[in-house]
Amino acid sequence: MKKFVKRALGMGAVAYAALFAVFFFDLDGKFLFNVFEPFVKNHYDNMERKDMLKMPYDMDKFPAYKYDEV
């Protein structure tokens, strides 16, 4: 039982030190900024989108802004 407690405390200390290093050096933010964001940005910049400049613009057609009364 003593060996298990020592091993659990040792693993907890290692995990605590690793999490503290991630926090202290802001490794999660650096990962998001340098790795994840460029990947996601590249993905979403290459998506096909509807060209809003080619849509017709009708001056006399407005959406109906009516609310249902309860």
PDB file of N, CA, C and O in Angstrom:
ATOM      1  N   MET A   1       0.830  -1.196   0.000  1.00  0.00           N
ATOM      2  CA  MET A   1       0.000   0.000   0.000  1.00  0.00           C
ATOM      3  C   MET A   1       0.870   1.254   0.000  1.00  0.00           C
ATOM      4  O   MET A   1       0.547   2.248  -0.650  1.00  0.00           O
ATOM      5  N   LYS A   2       1.983   1.191   0.742  1.00  0.00           N
ATOM      6  CA  LYS A   2       2.881   2.325   0.823  1.00  0.00           C
ATOM      7  C   LYS A   2       3.489   2.641  -0.558  1.00  0.00           C
ATOM      8  O   LYS A   2       3.659   3.802  -0.930  1.00  0.00           O
ATOM      9  N   LYS A   3       3.806   1.577  -1.297  1.00  0.00           N
ATOM     10  CA  LYS A   3       4.398   1.736  -2.624  1.00  0.00           C
ATOM     11  C   LYS A   3       3.398   2.413  -3.573  1.00  0.00           C
ATOM     12  O   LYS A   3       3.776   3.262  -4.380  1.00  0.00           O
ATOM     13  N   PHE A   4       2.146   2.038  -3.468  1.00  0.00           N
ATOM     14  CA  PHE A   4       1.104   2.633  -4.314  1.00  0.00           C
ATOM     15  C   PHE A   4       0.927   4.125  -4.005  1.00  0.00           C
ATOM     16  O   PHE A   4       0.788   4.932  -4.925  1.00  0.00           O
ATOM     17  N   VAL A   5       0.932   4.488  -2.748  1.00  0.00           N
ATOM     18  CA  VAL A   5       0.777   5.889  -2.352  1.00  0.00           C
ATOM     19  C   VAL A   5       1.961   6.708  -2.840  1.00  0.00           C
ATOM     20  O   VAL A   5       1.783   7.818  -3.342  1.00  0.00           O
ATOM     21  N   LYS A   6       3.177   6.167  -2.695  1.00  0.00           N
ATOM     22  CA  LYS A   6       4.366   6.870  -3.178  1.00  0.00           C
ATOM     23  C   LYS A   6       4.299   7.058  -4.694  1.00  0.00           C
ATOM     24  O   LYS A   6       4.595   8.137  -5.208  1.00  0.00           O
ATOM     25  N   ARG A   7       3.909   6.009  -5.392  1.00  0.00           N
ATOM     26  CA  ARG A   7       3.823   6.087  -6.857  1.00  0.00           C
ATOM     27  C   ARG A   7       2.750   7.100  -7.270  1.00  0.00           C
ATOM     28  O   ARG A   7       2.961   7.874  -8.204  1.00  0.00           O
ATOM     29  N   ALA A   8       1.620   7.103  -6.593  1.00  0.00           N
ATOM     30  CA  ALA A   8       0.545   8.050  -6.904  1.00  0.00           C
ATOM     31  C   ALA A   8       0.985   9.482  -6.631  1.00  0.00           C
ATOM     32  O   ALA A   8       0.708  10.377  -7.430  1.00  0.00           O
ATOM     33  N   LEU A   9       1.669   9.707  -5.511  1.00  0.00           N
ATOM     34  CA  LEU A   9       2.169  11.042  -5.198  1.00  0.00           C
ATOM     35  C   LEU A   9       3.236  11.478  -6.209  1.00  0.00           C
ATOM     36  O   LEU A   9       3.268  12.641  -6.610  1.00  0.00           O
ATOM     37  N   GLY A  10       4.093  10.566  -6.614  1.00  0.00           N
ATOM     38  CA  GLY A  10       5.113  10.875  -7.613  1.00  0.00           C
ATOM     39  C   GLY A  10       4.499  11.237  -8.951  1.00  0.00           C
ATOM     40  O   GLY A  10       4.923  12.195  -9.597  1.00  0.00           O
ATOM     41  N   MET A  11       3.503  10.472  -9.368  1.00  0.00           N
ATOM     42  CA  MET A  11       2.823  10.771 -10.636  1.00  0.00           C
ATOM     43  C   MET A  11       2.074  12.092 -10.545  1.00  0.00           C
ATOM     44  O   MET A  11       2.028  12.854 -11.510  1.00  0.00           O
ATOM     45  N   GLY A  12       1.491  12.358  -9.392  1.00  0.00           N
ATOM     46  CA  GLY A  12       0.804  13.630  -9.191  1.00  0.00           C
ATOM     47  C   GLY A  12       1.775  14.800  -9.247  1.00  0.00           C
ATOM     48  O   GLY A  12       1.457  15.847  -9.813  1.00  0.00           O
ATOM     49  N   ALA A  13       2.957  14.628  -8.662  1.00  0.00           N
ATOM     50  CA  ALA A  13       3.966  15.687  -8.693  1.00  0.00           C
ATOM     51  C   ALA A  13       4.453  15.939 -10.114  1.00  0.00           C
ATOM     52  O   ALA A  13       4.641  17.089 -10.512  1.00  0.00           O
ATOM     53  N   VAL A  14       4.654  14.884 -10.871  1.00  0.00           N
ATOM     54  CA  VAL A  14       5.085  15.036 -12.267  1.00  0.00           C
ATOM     55  C   VAL A  14       3.993  15.736 -13.082  1.00  0.00           C
ATOM     56  O   VAL A  14       4.283  16.628 -13.879  1.00  0.00           O
ATOM     57  N   ALA A  15       2.756  15.334 -12.882  1.00  0.00           N
ATOM     58  CA  ALA A  15       1.646  15.969 -13.603  1.00  0.00           C
ATOM     59  C   ALA A  15       1.520  17.435 -13.213  1.00  0.00           C
ATOM     60  O   ALA A  15       1.275  18.286 -14.069  1.00  0.00           O
ATOM     61  N   TYR A  16       1.684  17.737 -11.932  1.00  0.00           N
ATOM     62  CA  TYR A  16       1.614  19.117 -11.468  1.00  0.00           C
ATOM     63  C   TYR A  16       2.740  19.955 -12.078  1.00  0.00           C
ATOM     64  O   TYR A  16       2.510  21.090 -12.494  1.00  0.00           O
ATOM     65  N   ALA A  17       3.943  19.406 -12.131  1.00  0.00           N
ATOM     66  CA  ALA A  17       5.082  20.123 -12.710  1.00  0.00           C
ATOM     67  C   ALA A  17       4.862  20.364 -14.207  1.00  0.00           C
ATOM     68  O   ALA A  17       5.181  21.437 -14.719  1.00  0.00           O
ATOM     69  N   ALA A  18       4.319  19.370 -14.902  1.00  0.00           N
ATOM     70  CA  ALA A  18       4.059  19.529 -16.335  1.00  0.00           C
ATOM     71  C   ALA A  18       2.988  20.596 -16.573  1.00  0.00           C
ATOM     72  O   ALA A  18       3.143  21.438 -17.457  1.00  0.00           O
ATOM     73  N   LEU A  19       1.932  20.568 -15.811  1.00  0.00           N
ATOM     74  CA  LEU A  19       0.880  21.567 -15.968  1.00  0.00           C
ATOM     75  C   LEU A  19       1.360  22.958 -15.587  1.00  0.00           C
ATOM     76  O   LEU A  19       0.953  23.946 -16.198  1.00  0.00           O
ATOM     77  N   PHE A  20       2.233  23.042 -14.571  1.00  0.00           N
ATOM     78  CA  PHE A  20       2.793  24.335 -14.200  1.00  0.00           C
ATOM     79  C   PHE A  20       3.681  24.877 -15.315  1.00  0.00           C
ATOM     80  O   PHE A  20       3.663  26.077 -15.590  1.00  0.00           O
ATOM     81  N   ALA A  21       4.457  24.009 -15.959  1.00  0.00           N
ATOM     82  CA  ALA A  21       5.308  24.448 -17.071  1.00  0.00           C
ATOM     83  C   ALA A  21       4.457  24.949 -18.227  1.00  0.00           C
ATOM     84  O   ALA A  21       4.789  25.957 -18.851  1.00  0.00           O
ATOM     85  N   VAL A  22       3.366  24.255 -18.517  1.00  0.00           N
ATOM     86  CA  VAL A  22       2.459  24.701 -19.581  1.00  0.00           C
ATOM     87  C   VAL A  22       1.897  26.075 -19.230  1.00  0.00           C
ATOM     88  O   VAL A  22       1.826  26.947 -20.096  1.00  0.00           O
ATOM     89  N   PHE A  23       1.501  26.280 -17.998  1.00  0.00           N
ATOM     90  CA  PHE A  23       0.961  27.569 -17.571  1.00  0.00           C
ATOM     91  C   PHE A  23       2.029  28.658 -17.572  1.00  0.00           C
ATOM     92  O   PHE A  23       1.796  29.751 -18.088  1.00  0.00           O
ATOM     93  N   PHE A  24       3.195  28.373 -17.000  1.00  0.00           N
ATOM     94  CA  PHE A  24       4.237  29.381 -16.822  1.00  0.00           C
ATOM     95  C   PHE A  24       4.780  29.879 -18.163  1.00  0.00           C
ATOM     96  O   PHE A  24       5.002  31.077 -18.339  1.00  0.00           O
ATOM     97  N   PHE A  25       4.990  28.966 -19.098  1.00  0.00           N
ATOM     98  CA  PHE A  25       5.549  29.342 -20.393  1.00  0.00           C
ATOM     99  C   PHE A  25       4.463  29.594 -21.438  1.00  0.00           C
ATOM    100  O   PHE A  25       4.780  29.823 -22.605  1.00  0.00           O
ATOM    101  N   ASP A  26       3.214  29.559 -21.051  1.00  0.00           N
ATOM    102  CA  ASP A  26       2.065  29.799 -21.940  1.00  0.00           C
ATOM    103  C   ASP A  26       2.130  28.906 -23.184  1.00  0.00           C
ATOM    104  O   ASP A  26       1.923  29.364 -24.308  1.00  0.00           O
ATOM    105  N   LEU A  27       2.418  27.636 -22.958  1.00  0.00           N
ATOM    106  CA  LEU A  27       2.594  26.710 -24.074  1.00  0.00           C
ATOM    107  C   LEU A  27       1.294  26.449 -24.817  1.00  0.00           C
ATOM    108  O   LEU A  27       1.314  26.211 -26.024  1.00  0.00           O
ATOM    109  N   ASP A  28       0.165  26.489 -24.117  1.00  0.00           N
ATOM    110  CA  ASP A  28      -1.105  26.267 -24.792  1.00  0.00           C
ATOM    111  C   ASP A  28      -1.414  27.430 -25.732  1.00  0.00           C
ATOM    112  O   ASP A  28      -1.882  27.209 -26.849  1.00  0.00           O
ATOM    113  N   GLY A  29      -1.165  28.650 -25.303  1.00  0.00           N
ATOM    114  CA  GLY A  29      -1.391  29.805 -26.165  1.00  0.00           C
ATOM    115  C   GLY A  29      -0.456  29.811 -27.356  1.00  0.00           C
ATOM    116  O   GLY A  29      -0.867  30.144 -28.468  1.00  0.00           O
ATOM    117  N   LYS A  30       0.796  29.446 -27.136  1.00  0.00           N
ATOM    118  CA  LYS A  30       1.756  29.385 -28.239  1.00  0.00           C
ATOM    119  C   LYS A  30       1.368  28.312 -29.237  1.00  0.00           C
ATOM    120  O   LYS A  30       1.510  28.511 -30.444  1.00  0.00           O
ATOM    121  N   PHE A  31       0.879  27.173 -28.754  1.00  0.00           N
ATOM    122  CA  PHE A  31       0.422  26.121 -29.651  1.00  0.00           C
ATOM    123  C   PHE A  31      -0.764  26.591 -30.479  1.00  0.00           C
ATOM    124  O   PHE A  31      -0.806  26.378 -31.691  1.00  0.00           O
ATOM    125  N   LEU A  32      -1.737  27.235 -29.818  1.00  0.00           N
ATOM    126  CA  LEU A  32      -2.914  27.712 -30.551  1.00  0.00           C
ATOM    127  C   LEU A  32      -2.534  28.756 -31.587  1.00  0.00           C
ATOM    128  O   LEU A  32      -3.066  28.739 -32.698  1.00  0.00           O
ATOM    129  N   PHE A  33      -1.624  29.667 -31.249  1.00  0.00           N
ATOM    130  CA  PHE A  33      -1.256  30.752 -32.158  1.00  0.00           C
ATOM    131  C   PHE A  33      -0.373  30.274 -33.300  1.00  0.00           C
ATOM    132  O   PHE A  33      -0.558  30.708 -34.437  1.00  0.00           O
ATOM    133  N   ASN A  34       0.578  29.393 -33.027  1.00  0.00           N
ATOM    134  CA  ASN A  34       1.558  29.004 -34.039  1.00  0.00           C
ATOM    135  C   ASN A  34       1.178  27.774 -34.848  1.00  0.00           C
ATOM    136  O   ASN A  34       1.642  27.626 -35.979  1.00  0.00           O
ATOM    137  N   VAL A  35       0.352  26.886 -34.309  1.00  0.00           N
ATOM    138  CA  VAL A  35       0.038  25.629 -34.995  1.00  0.00           C
ATOM    139  C   VAL A  35      -1.433  25.563 -35.386  1.00  0.00           C
ATOM    140  O   VAL A  35      -1.761  25.377 -36.557  1.00  0.00           O
ATOM    141  N   PHE A  36      -2.306  25.715 -34.415  1.00  0.00           N
ATOM    142  CA  PHE A  36      -3.731  25.492 -34.660  1.00  0.00           C
ATOM    143  C   PHE A  36      -4.361  26.598 -35.495  1.00  0.00           C
ATOM    144  O   PHE A  36      -5.101  26.315 -36.436  1.00  0.00           O
ATOM    145  N   GLU A  37      -4.075  27.863 -35.160  1.00  0.00           N
ATOM    146  CA  GLU A  37      -4.699  28.979 -35.876  1.00  0.00           C
ATOM    147  C   GLU A  37      -4.332  29.022 -37.359  1.00  0.00           C
ATOM    148  O   GLU A  37      -5.227  29.215 -38.183  1.00  0.00           O
ATOM    149  N   PRO A  38      -3.060  28.853 -37.746  1.00  0.00           N
ATOM    150  CA  PRO A  38      -2.768  28.850 -39.192  1.00  0.00           C
ATOM    151  C   PRO A  38      -3.458  27.714 -39.931  1.00  0.00           C
ATOM    152  O   PRO A  38      -3.889  27.887 -41.072  1.00  0.00           O
ATOM    153  N   PHE A  39      -3.568  26.548 -39.287  1.00  0.00           N
ATOM    154  CA  PHE A  39      -4.253  25.424 -39.925  1.00  0.00           C
ATOM    155  C   PHE A  39      -5.732  25.750 -40.146  1.00  0.00           C
ATOM    156  O   PHE A  39      -6.262  25.534 -41.236  1.00  0.00           O
ATOM    157  N   VAL A  40      -6.386  26.263 -39.125  1.00  0.00           N
ATOM    158  CA  VAL A  40      -7.808  26.583 -39.218  1.00  0.00           C
ATOM    159  C   VAL A  40      -8.021  27.762 -40.165  1.00  0.00           C
ATOM    160  O   VAL A  40      -8.970  27.770 -40.950  1.00  0.00           O
ATOM    161  N   LYS A  41      -7.139  28.751 -40.090  1.00  0.00           N
ATOM    162  CA  LYS A  41      -7.241  29.915 -40.956  1.00  0.00           C
ATOM    163  C   LYS A  41      -7.107  29.507 -42.420  1.00  0.00           C
ATOM    164  O   LYS A  41      -7.866  29.976 -43.268  1.00  0.00           O
ATOM    165  N   ASN A  42      -6.152  28.643 -42.715  1.00  0.00           N
ATOM    166  CA  ASN A  42      -5.959  28.153 -44.078  1.00  0.00           C
ATOM    167  C   ASN A  42      -7.196  27.391 -44.546  1.00  0.00           C
ATOM    168  O   ASN A  42      -7.611  27.526 -45.697  1.00  0.00           O
ATOM    169  N   HIS A  43      -7.777  26.601 -43.668  1.00  0.00           N
ATOM    170  CA  HIS A  43      -8.969  25.830 -44.024  1.00  0.00           C
ATOM    171  C   HIS A  43     -10.146  26.743 -44.340  1.00  0.00           C
ATOM    172  O   HIS A  43     -10.810  26.566 -45.362  1.00  0.00           O
ATOM    173  N   TYR A  44     -10.411  27.714 -43.475  1.00  0.00           N
ATOM    174  CA  TYR A  44     -11.580  28.565 -43.663  1.00  0.00           C
ATOM    175  C   TYR A  44     -11.365  29.626 -44.733  1.00  0.00           C
ATOM    176  O   TYR A  44     -12.339  30.085 -45.329  1.00  0.00           O
ATOM    177  N   ASP A  45     -10.123  30.034 -44.999  1.00  0.00           N
ATOM    178  CA  ASP A  45      -9.874  30.983 -46.080  1.00  0.00           C
ATOM    179  C   ASP A  45     -10.085  30.348 -47.445  1.00  0.00           C
ATOM    180  O   ASP A  45     -10.393  31.052 -48.407  1.00  0.00           O
ATOM    181  N   ASN A  46      -9.927  29.039 -47.549  1.00  0.00           N
ATOM    182  CA  ASN A  46     -10.084  28.347 -48.829  1.00  0.00           C
ATOM    183  C   ASN A  46     -11.494  27.819 -49.062  1.00  0.00           C
ATOM    184  O   ASN A  46     -11.734  27.142 -50.061  1.00  0.00           O
ATOM    185  N   MET A  47     -12.426  28.109 -48.171  1.00  0.00           N
ATOM    186  CA  MET A  47     -13.806  27.651 -48.352  1.00  0.00           C
ATOM    187  C   MET A  47     -14.487  28.435 -49.469  1.00  0.00           C
ATOM    188  O   MET A  47     -14.220  29.620 -49.665  1.00  0.00           O
ATOM    189  N   GLU A  48     -15.363  27.759 -50.189  1.00  0.00           N
ATOM    190  CA  GLU A  48     -16.152  28.459 -51.198  1.00  0.00           C
ATOM    191  C   GLU A  48     -17.275  29.210 -50.506  1.00  0.00           C
ATOM    192  O   GLU A  48     -17.947  28.685 -49.618  1.00  0.00           O
ATOM    193  N   ARG A  49     -17.462  30.454 -50.937  1.00  0.00           N
ATOM    194  CA  ARG A  49     -18.516  31.287 -50.362  1.00  0.00           C
ATOM    195  C   ARG A  49     -19.306  31.941 -51.480  1.00  0.00           C
ATOM    196  O   ARG A  49     -18.825  32.090 -52.603  1.00  0.00           O
ATOM    197  N   LYS A  50     -20.512  32.324 -51.150  1.00  0.00           N
ATOM    198  CA  LYS A  50     -21.359  33.022 -52.103  1.00  0.00           C
ATOM    199  C   LYS A  50     -20.823  34.448 -52.280  1.00  0.00           C
ATOM    200  O   LYS A  50     -20.537  35.130 -51.296  1.00  0.00           O
ATOM    201  N   ASP A  51     -20.689  34.894 -53.526  1.00  0.00           N
ATOM    202  CA  ASP A  51     -20.199  36.244 -53.793  1.00  0.00           C
ATOM    203  C   ASP A  51     -21.350  37.223 -53.605  1.00  0.00           C
ATOM    204  O   ASP A  51     -22.283  37.259 -54.408  1.00  0.00           O
ATOM    205  N   MET A  52     -21.279  38.007 -52.549  1.00  0.00           N
ATOM    206  CA  MET A  52     -22.361  38.929 -52.219  1.00  0.00           C
ATOM    207  C   MET A  52     -22.424  40.106 -53.192  1.00  0.00           C
ATOM    208  O   MET A  52     -23.460  40.763 -53.293  1.00  0.00           O
ATOM    209  N   LEU A  53     -21.335  40.380 -53.907  1.00  0.00           N
ATOM    210  CA  LEU A  53     -21.336  41.505 -54.843  1.00  0.00           C
ATOM    211  C   LEU A  53     -22.083  41.186 -56.126  1.00  0.00           C
ATOM    212  O   LEU A  53     -22.478  42.097 -56.854  1.00  0.00           O
ATOM    213  N   LYS A  54     -22.281  39.921 -56.412  1.00  0.00           N
ATOM    214  CA  LYS A  54     -22.978  39.532 -57.645  1.00  0.00           C
ATOM    215  C   LYS A  54     -24.479  39.343 -57.431  1.00  0.00           C
ATOM    216  O   LYS A  54     -25.199  39.044 -58.384  1.00  0.00           O
ATOM    217  N   MET A  55     -24.959  39.510 -56.212  1.00  0.00           N
ATOM    218  CA  MET A  55     -26.388  39.347 -55.946  1.00  0.00           C
ATOM    219  C   MET A  55     -27.125  40.612 -56.367  1.00  0.00           C
ATOM    220  O   MET A  55     -26.613  41.716 -56.181  1.00  0.00           O
ATOM    221  N   PRO A  56     -28.318  40.463 -56.931  1.00  0.00           N
ATOM    222  CA  PRO A  56     -29.078  41.662 -57.318  1.00  0.00           C
ATOM    223  C   PRO A  56     -29.564  42.420 -56.077  1.00  0.00           C
ATOM    224  O   PRO A  56     -29.872  41.830 -55.042  1.00  0.00           O
ATOM    225  N   TYR A  57     -29.620  43.718 -56.218  1.00  0.00           N
ATOM    226  CA  TYR A  57     -30.047  44.573 -55.118  1.00  0.00           C
ATOM    227  C   TYR A  57     -31.317  45.281 -55.555  1.00  0.00           C
ATOM    228  O   TYR A  57     -31.284  46.134 -56.441  1.00  0.00           O
ATOM    229  N   ASP A  58     -32.415  44.936 -54.945  1.00  0.00           N
ATOM    230  CA  ASP A  58     -33.696  45.537 -55.298  1.00  0.00           C
ATOM    231  C   ASP A  58     -34.087  46.533 -54.219  1.00  0.00           C
ATOM    232  O   ASP A  58     -34.190  46.192 -53.041  1.00  0.00           O
ATOM    233  N   MET A  59     -34.303  47.773 -54.647  1.00  0.00           N
ATOM    234  CA  MET A  59     -34.611  48.829 -53.684  1.00  0.00           C
ATOM    235  C   MET A  59     -36.023  48.717 -53.113  1.00  0.00           C
ATOM    236  O   MET A  59     -36.276  49.170 -51.997  1.00  0.00           O
ATOM    237  N   ASP A  60     -36.941  48.119 -53.868  1.00  0.00           N
ATOM    238  CA  ASP A  60     -38.339  48.092 -53.428  1.00  0.00           C
ATOM    239  C   ASP A  60     -38.699  46.835 -52.642  1.00  0.00           C
ATOM    240  O   ASP A  60     -39.844  46.697 -52.214  1.00  0.00           O
ATOM    241  N   LYS A  61     -37.777  45.935 -52.443  1.00  0.00           N
ATOM    242  CA  LYS A  61     -38.072  44.694 -51.723  1.00  0.00           C
ATOM    243  C   LYS A  61     -37.400  44.722 -50.358  1.00  0.00           C
ATOM    244  O   LYS A  61     -36.180  44.606 -50.239  1.00  0.00           O
ATOM    245  N   PHE A  62     -38.219  44.877 -49.347  1.00  0.00           N
ATOM    246  CA  PHE A  62     -37.715  44.899 -47.988  1.00  0.00           C
ATOM    247  C   PHE A  62     -38.279  43.696 -47.238  1.00  0.00           C
ATOM    248  O   PHE A  62     -39.393  43.261 -47.530  1.00  0.00           O
ATOM    249  N   PRO A  63     -37.544  43.159 -46.291  1.00  0.00           N
ATOM    250  CA  PRO A  63     -38.097  42.061 -45.474  1.00  0.00           C
ATOM    251  C   PRO A  63     -39.197  42.574 -44.566  1.00  0.00           C
ATOM    252  O   PRO A  63     -39.196  43.733 -44.151  1.00  0.00           O
ATOM    253  N   ALA A  64     -40.119  41.703 -44.272  1.00  0.00           N
ATOM    254  CA  ALA A  64     -41.235  42.082 -43.402  1.00  0.00           C
ATOM    255  C   ALA A  64     -40.782  41.917 -41.946  1.00  0.00           C
ATOM    256  O   ALA A  64     -40.491  40.806 -41.501  1.00  0.00           O
ATOM    257  N   TYR A  65     -40.726  43.022 -41.221  1.00  0.00           N
ATOM    258  CA  TYR A  65     -40.341  42.985 -39.805  1.00  0.00           C
ATOM    259  C   TYR A  65     -41.609  43.051 -38.967  1.00  0.00           C
ATOM    260  O   TYR A  65     -41.956  44.090 -38.404  1.00  0.00           O
ATOM    261  N   LYS A  66     -42.280  41.927 -38.902  1.00  0.00           N
ATOM    262  CA  LYS A  66     -43.511  41.866 -38.124  1.00  0.00           C
ATOM    263  C   LYS A  66     -43.309  40.832 -37.022  1.00  0.00           C
ATOM    264  O   LYS A  66     -42.724  39.771 -37.237  1.00  0.00           O
ATOM    265  N   TYR A  67     -43.796  41.164 -35.870  1.00  0.00           N
ATOM    266  CA  TYR A  67     -43.689  40.257 -34.732  1.00  0.00           C
ATOM    267  C   TYR A  67     -45.071  39.724 -34.399  1.00  0.00           C
ATOM    268  O   TYR A  67     -46.063  40.452 -34.420  1.00  0.00           O
ATOM    269  N   ASP A  68     -45.107  38.449 -34.095  1.00  0.00           N
ATOM    270  CA  ASP A  68     -46.380  37.827 -33.706  1.00  0.00           C
ATOM    271  C   ASP A  68     -46.728  38.251 -32.299  1.00  0.00           C
ATOM    272  O   ASP A  68     -45.908  38.159 -31.385  1.00  0.00           O
ATOM    273  N   GLU A  69     -47.959  38.718 -32.134  1.00  0.00           N
ATOM    274  CA  GLU A  69     -48.411  39.110 -30.808  1.00  0.00           C
ATOM    275  C   GLU A  69     -48.969  37.897 -30.106  1.00  0.00           C
ATOM    276  O   GLU A  69     -49.726  37.120 -30.687  1.00  0.00           O
ATOM    277  N   VAL A  70     -48.594  37.739 -28.862  1.00  0.00           N
ATOM    278  CA  VAL A  70     -49.012  36.552 -28.105  1.00  0.00           C
ATOM    279  C   VAL A  70     -50.177  36.895 -27.233  1.00  0.00           C
ATOM    280  O   VAL A  70     -50.684  36.035 -26.513  1.00  0.00           O
TER     281      VAL A  70
END
